[in-house]
Amino acid sequence: MSASKRKNESTSEQRNVKKSSQGSNESSNNEELTAPLVSSYNARIRPLLDAVKLRHLNVMKEGIELPTIVVVGDQSSGKSSVLESLAGINLPRGQGICTCVPFIMRLQHHSSPNPDLHLEYNGKVIQTDETHIDEAINVPTGVPDLTMVDLPGITRVPVREQPKDIFEQISSIFMEYISPKESIILNVLSATIDFPTCESIRMSQSVDKSGERTLAVVTKADKAPEGLIEKVTADDVNIGLGYVCVKNRIGDDSYEQARMEEAKLFESHPLLSKIDKSIVGIPVLAQKLVQIQANSMAKCLPDIVKKINEKLNFNVSELKQMPQNQSSNIGEAMTAFMQILGIAKESLRKILLRGEFDEYPDEKKMHCTARMAEMLNEFSIKCEKNESTDDFLMEEITVLEEAKGIGLPNFLPRTAFLTILQRNLNKISSAPVEFVQKVWKYIEDVIVCILMRHSKNYPQLQSSMRRAAQNLFAKMKEQSMDRVMEIVEMEKLKDYTCNPEYMSVWTKLMAQEEIFMQLMKDHSKPTRIKLEVQQAFDMKMRMAAYWNIVLRRIVDNLALHLLFSVQNLVNKEMEKEIVNELMGPNGDGIKRMLEESPSVATVNTPFLHP
């Protein structure tokens, strides 16, 4: 039997009490009594469970639902009393005692006559004996292997120290337990209330609209016999599995006395005796529950077996993926490490060098060659957008004026061209730096992701591998930054190209000079002014022809540098850096592989020690 603690103060924890023992003595003369649920269950359900041995598979621990009887009802409707009568179990009684948390009763058959008791609370299990268990809790051995859940009664108004949202909390608990299609809803209704106003009816209807898995138990029939027969026959609330009217045990009456009193009530009472005998009494309720569970079991069994097989296949596959315990063999650990590194390198070659992404078909972030090409194109476009078209020729005229010296007037000063070239390069100098930083950050994320993926079974190594990768990237990024600055400074140093495109483009542009000068023609201005404009136009065209070559040269150099650096990183530097980090002076990293990680041990234990 598993039960949460029943007490008069609220608690959020669930407490289980499991017991398998010889039948408890209910009356003073030590008479043996079989609970109503037991005899019916033994005849109908136990053979089915024994045939498939579901009881021994712990399938519910694996998330596979089995048919469960969930007892619901409004506060003080008599839910716990119904459970007592069905199972022959005495629950704690007293003034102010009520069910505050889900009360899970797991009745477990046991062939041994010796008591076997233990307490479960908050994940801890403690062996105990009967003298330390509340004397009111007694469990017979011949009980069925069955789970029944007694939920807290629905209440809208908080009392004493109950939270203000008590209704919402209980409603949430209700929905959690009654939603699974395997749950049989035992809706306990007091005969003293109007059924359509019952909150538990509304909740059960929300998950079981047809009522095909809802059975209603009407308690306190002796308190409100008037009109009861009409209530249970009219079925205004759509209870698909029907009604059973009962009279629960009162005070310290024995279960035999309670049954006799119940039978007498429905036989002799002028109103209650008119109710069909097939829907009255605890024994009838027990038979109905067993029949319902038998039908539910037959219906659910194929799906349960399917889920068990799926879970088994998944667990076997997961077990095969677990790393083998390397015991104390350094050689085996080293072999496993090199295998991890080799697989990771091959993955990186595929996505970073060859552009293959079959390992990550749906993760565009891991399609590295395409993403790097996109970043390069964005960088190139950004550089081209920095060209200024405002104040045509004004910058050139100003620079020529400042660069002139004593000499012939129709010669272009070389310093003027270099000055404008250096100004243009300064305008875009931040773009290559940002581009390189962006690319290396992306590559770092990708490589760390790959390394973590292939070393996931050895988490004790992952911190070292991540650290090695980060150290290596810091070095590689620093080298790239130096290379970027070097490329820009080289372009500033001298205006040179062997590319024939420079002369061809400049010639085409200069063909427009005559048209431009005609537009600028002004007879009132001296020849000297015209010469300055003509020289400025010439230098503008020279810069336009040369600037395109400079930009393409910067983009090309950076692209080739990054491709070379990435290839060098994958094929040489990465393996060397990781090995050095893991080996250390004493090979501490490899020794850590000999330790089975807690996560792997947790997964392995259920398979290796069932």
N, C-alpha and C positions, 0 to 999 in steps of 0.2 A: 504494500500500500504506500503511495506517495501522497503526502498531504501538506499543504501550507499550514502554517500555524494559525489557529483560530483564536482570536483574542479581541479585547475591547479597545485596543489602540491601533492606529493605522500603521502599516508598514509597507515598504515598496519591495521587499525581498520575498522570494518564494522558498518555502521550506518543504522538504520531502522527508517522509518517514516511511521506510520500506521494512516490511516484516514478512517473514515466512515461518510459521510456527504451527504447532498442534492446535487444534480447535480450542478456542477459549470457552470457559464455562460461563454460561449466561445466567443460570439460576442456581439456587442454593443446593439443589440435589444433583449438580454436575450432569444434567441432561445434555445430550448432544443434539444440536439443531443445525440443519442445513439451510443456509440463506436461500431465499426464493430465487435469486439470480443464478445460484450455483447449479442446482439440479437441471434447470433448463439449459444452461450453458454447456454443461458436461455432455449432454446428449446431442447438441446440435453444432456447437462451434469448435470445441476442443479437437475433435477428429480432423477438421479442416486445417486448423493451425498446426497440429502435429504433423500432418501430411507434408506441408511445405516448410515446416520448422521456422516460421516467421518470428516466433518468440525468441529464438536463439541468434537471430541475425542482427539485432539491434538496428533495424533499418530506419527507425525514426531518428536515430542519432545522425544518420546520413542524409536527413532532410526528406525522407520518403514517408508520406503520411499514411497511417493505417486508420481504419475505422475507429472513431473515438466518440463516446457519448458525452455531450456537453450539456450540463444542467444550467438552464438560465431561468430568470424570473425576477420580478420586482422584489424589493427588500421585504423580508419577513413573509415571503410567500410559502416557505416550507421546503426549500430546495434541499438543504442539508439533511432534513428529516427524511425526505424521500430516499436519499442515498443511504442513510442509516438502515432504513427498512429493507432496501433492496439487497444490500451486501451483508447485513447482520453485523454492522460495525458501530460501536458506540463512539460518538464524537464528544468532545468536551462540551459541557452544558453549564449554564449559570446566568445570572442576571447581567444583561449588557453584552453578552458574548455574541458576536456575529462573524460572518465570513468577510474578511477585509482584503484578502488577496486570492487569486485563483487557487482552489484547493484541488490538487491532482491526485486522484486515488488510482494507483496501479495495483491491481489485485494479481498476485503471481502464485501460480500453483507450485507446491513443493511437496515432494514425496517423503521427505525426512520428517519424523515425528519431533525432532529436536528444534527448539526455537532458534531462529537466526534473525537477529535484529540489528539494524544500523540506521543512524541518522544521516541525512544529507542536508547540508545548508550552505548556500553560497559556494558551491563547488567542492566542499570538503565532506568527507565521509568518515564517520566515527562509529566503531562497533559499540554496542551497548547491550543491556539486558532489560528484562521486563520490569524490574523494580524501578528503573530510571525512566520509564516511559509513562506518560499519563495513564493512570489506571482505567480511564474511560475509553482508551483506544485498544481494542482487541481484534485480532485478525485470525480467522480460521485457515487451516492449511488447504482445504479442498476448494479454494476459491478459483474462479476462472481467471485466465490471463487476459485481463481486460483493463482499459484505461477509461476512467470517468472523471470529468472535470466539473467541479462545482464553482461557478463564478460568483463574485460578490453580487449582492442584490442591487438593483438599480435604485438610486436615490437622487433626487434633485436638490434637496436642501441640505447643505453641510451642517453637521452637528459637532459639538465639542471642538476637537482640534483637526477636524477634517478640512482638506483644502477647499478653496472656493470653487474650483473647477472639478469637484468630485464627480459630477455627472459626466463631463467630457472624458475624464480618466476611465471611468467604468465603461462608458460606451466604447472607448478605444479597445479595452480589454475584451469586451464582448465580440467586437468585429474580428479581432485577431483569432479567436477560438472558433467562431461559428462560420467563418468564411470558407475554409477548406471544404471541398465537396465531399470529402470522406467523413466529415463530422455529422453525427446524428444529434439533432437538436431536441433535447428533452425540456420542453417549455412548461415550467411549473406555474400554475395559475391558482390563486386563492378563490374559492367559491364565493367569497364575500365581495368580490369586485366585479365590475362590468368588463368582460373580456376585451372588447374593442378599444378600451382606454388603456390597456396594459402596454407599457413601454417595451417590454421584452417581446411582445407579439410584433410590434412595429419593426424592431430590429431583426428578428428572425425572418420576417417577410422580405426585408430588403436584400437578403442573400439567398432566400429560398422562396421565391415568389409562388411556385406551384405547391409548396408545402410537402413535397415528396420525401423530405428527410426530417420533417418536424412532427413530433409526437407531443401531445399536451397531457399533462397530469394535473388533475383538479384536486387540490388539497382542501382540508377543513370543510369537507362535505357536511359534517355534522353541525357546523356553525351556521350554514346558510342553505338549508335543503330546499327552500321555496324557489321554484323556477329553475332548479339546477338541471333537471331532465331536458327542459327546453333549450338551455344554453348549450349542452353538449350534443344535442341532436340537430339544432339549427345550423351550427358551424358558421357563424357570421364572420369568422376571422380566417377561414380557409386553412384548417389544419389537415394536411393531406394524409397523415398516418393515424388520425383519429384521436379520441380522448380516452383517458382512464381516470375514474374517480377513486380516491383513496382516503383513508383515515390514518394519519400518522400516529406513531407511538407517543404516549404521554408520560412525562416524568420518568420514573425508574421502572416502568413496566417492562417485563421481559418481552422478547420478540414473539414468543408463542402466545402470551397474553394479548399482545397488540393485534395479532392476526385474528384471534378469536373474537376480540371486541369489534374489529373491522367487519368480519363476516356476519356477526350478529346485527350490526348496524344496518348493513345493506339487505339483510333478510327481513328484519322486523320493522324498520322505520316506515311509517305510513307513506312518505313521499319517496325516500331513497330506495325503497324496495321495488319501486316501479321501474327503476333503471335496469337496462339489459345487463344480465350477469356477465356478459362477455366483455364489459368495459368497466368493471369495478374490482378493486382489490389489488394489493401489492403482488400476489402471485400472478395475476393476469398481466400486470404491468411488466413483471420480469419475463414472462413468456413472450410478450409483444416485443420487448427490447431485444431478446435473443433472436426472434424471428427476423426483426428488422436488420440486426447486425449480420445474420446469416445471408440475407439478401444483398446487403451492402458489400459483404466480403466476397460473395460470388461475383458481384458486378465489378468490384475494384481489383480483384486478384490478378487478372491478366495485365492490367496497367501497372500494378505493383511489381509483378515479376519483370515486366519490361523495364521499369525504372531501376530495379535492382541490377539487372544485366547491364544497363547503360552506366550505372554508377560503378559497377565492378570493372567494366572495360576502361572507364576513365581512370580509376584508381590504379589499375595495372599499368596503363600507359604512363601515368604520372610516376609510378614507382620505377619504371624503366628509365625515365629521364633523370632520376635522382643520381647524383654522383656516387660512385662506389667509395666506401670507407677505405682510405689509403693506409689504415693501420699505422705502422711505424716505418714503412718502407719509403725512404727518401727518393729512391730511384723511380718508384711508381708515381710519387707526387710530382717529380720533375717531368716525367713523361706526360702526365695529365696537364700540367701547366703549359708545356710546349704545344700540346695539342690545342688547348684553348687559344693560345697566341696564334698558332697557324691558321685556325679557322677564322679568327677575327681578321687577320691580315688578308685572307682571301676575300672575305666580305668587303673589306675596304678597297681592295683592288677593283672589285666588281663595280662598286657604286661611285668611287672617286676617280678611277683611272679609265675603266672600260665603258662606263655609262650603262651598266646592266643593273636593273633594279627588280629582278624576279623575286628577291627575298622580301621586298617591300612594295608590292604592286600598287597598293592603295594609299601609301604614305608619300605624298609628293615632296615632303621635306627631305626624304631620303633619296630622291632622284637627283643626286649631287651635281652631275655634269650639266644638267639642264638649269639647275638653280644658279650655278656659278656663271654660266653663260648669260643668264638674265641679269645678274649683278654687274657683269662686265659691260653689257649694253647700256644699262642705266648710268654707269659711270661715264661712258663715252658721250651719251646724250647730255649729261650734266655739264661736261667740259665745253661742248659746242654752244650751249646756251649762254655761256659767260661772255660771248662776243658782244661788243657794244656797237650800236648803229647811230647813237646820238651825236650831234655836232660833227657832221661829216667833215673830215680833214683838219678839224681844229686842233686835235692832239698832235697830229703830224706837223702842222705849221708851227705850233709852239715849240716842239722838240727841235725842229730844224733851226728855228731862230736861236735857241740856246746852244746848239751844237756847232754853229758856224764859226769859222776862223778866217785868218788871213789867207786868201788863195783865190783860185778861179771860182766864179759864182755858179757854174753849171755842174759841179761835182756833188754827189750825195755824201754827207759825212757818215762813215761807218758807225760811229758812236750813236748817232740818232736812231738807226735801225735797231741796234742792240738795246738801247734804252726802252724803246717801245716793246721789243720782244720780252725783256725782263719784266716789264710791267704786266704784260699779259700772262706770263708764267706765274707771277706772284698772285694774280687773281684766282688762278685755278689750283694753287699749290696745296690747299687743304683738301681738295677732292680726292687726289690719289691716296692721301693718308687715311681718310675716312673709308675709302673703298677697301684698302688693305685690312683695316681693322674689322670691317664688316665681314669680309671673306673669311678671315681667320677665326672669328667668333663662330661663324656658321660651321666651319670645318671642325672646330673643337667640339661643338655640340654633337655633331654627327659621329665623330670618332669615339667620344665618351659613351654615347648611346650604344654603339656597336660593342665596345669593350664590356660594358655592363651587361649587355644581353648575353654575351657568350660566357661570362663568368658568373652568371646569376646563381649557379649551384655552389659557388665558393664565395659567399659574401665576405668571408674573412680576408679575401684578397682584394676586394673591390676598392677599398679606400686607398691601398697602395697603387693600384693600377690607375685610379683617377688622379692621384697626386703626380704620378709619373707623367701622365698625359698633359696635365696642366703645366708642369715644369717645362716639358718639351715645347708646348705651344708658346709659352712665354719667350723661349729662345728663338723659335722660328718667327714669331711676330716681330721681335726686335730686329732680326736679320732683314726681314722684309721692309720694315720702316727705314732702316739704313739704306736699303736698296732704292726705295722710293725717293728719298731725299737726294741720293746720288744721281738718279735719273734726271730729276728736275734741275739740279745744279749743273749737270752737264749741258742741258739745253740752254741754260743761261750763259754758259761760258762762251759759246761760239755759234754763229749762224752758219751751219753747213749741212749740205745734203748732196748725195750723189744721185738722188732720184730725179730722172729726167722730167718727171711730171712738174717740177718746180718751174722750169723754163717754159714748158708748153702752156701751163696755166697763166703764168705772168704775161706771156706774149698775147694770149687771147684777151686778157683783161686790159692790157695797154692799147689794144686796138680800139678801145672805147675812148681813148684820151682826147682825140680830135673833137669828137662829139661833145665831150664834157667841156672842153675849153671853149667851144663855140657858145655853149650855154653861158659860160662865165665871161664872155667877151664884153669888155667895157672900155671904150676908147679914152675915157676920161682918166683911167688909172694908168700909172707908169708901168714900164716894162718889168721893173724889178718885182712888183707885186704879182704880175702874171707868172713870172719865173718861180716864185715861192709856191704858188698854187700848183703849178705843173710838177714841181719837185715833190710836193706833199702827195699829189695823186700817184706819182710813180712809186713812192715809198709805201703808200697804202696798198697798192696792187702787189708789190713785192711781199709785204707782210701777209696779205690774204693768201697768196700762193704758198708761202712758206709755213704759215700757221697750221694749215690742214695737215701738212706733213709732220709737223711737231706733235700735234694731238694724236695722230695715228701711231707715231713712233712711241709716245708715252704709253698709249693703250696696249700696243703690241708688246712692248718690253715688260709691262706689268703682267700681262697675260702669260707670257712665256716664263717669267720669273715664278709666278704662282704655280703654274703647272709643274715646273721643275721642282719647286719646293715641296709640293704635295707628293709627288712621286718619290722624292728622296725621303720624305717623312714616313710614308707607308712602307717602302722597301728596305729602309736602313735604320733611320733614327728611332722610330717608335719601338721596335723590338729591343734595341740596345738600351734605351732609356728604361723600359719596363723591367727588363731583366736586371739591370743595375739596381733599380729601386727595390725589387723584391728580394734579390739575393742578399744585398747588403754585405757587411763584413762577415756575418756568420750564417748567411742563408736563412734569416728569420722568416722571410716571407714564404718560402717553400715549406718551412716547418709548420707554418700556420695552416697549410693545406691538410696536414695530418689531423687537424682538429675538425670534427664534424660540427658544422654550424648548428645553432639551436633551431633555426627554422627547418633545416633539412632533417634533423633528428626528430622534430615534432611530426613531420610528414611520414618519416620512415617507421616510427614506432608502431602505429596501428597495423601496418602491413607485416612487419617482422615479428611483432608480439601480439597477435590478435587475442 
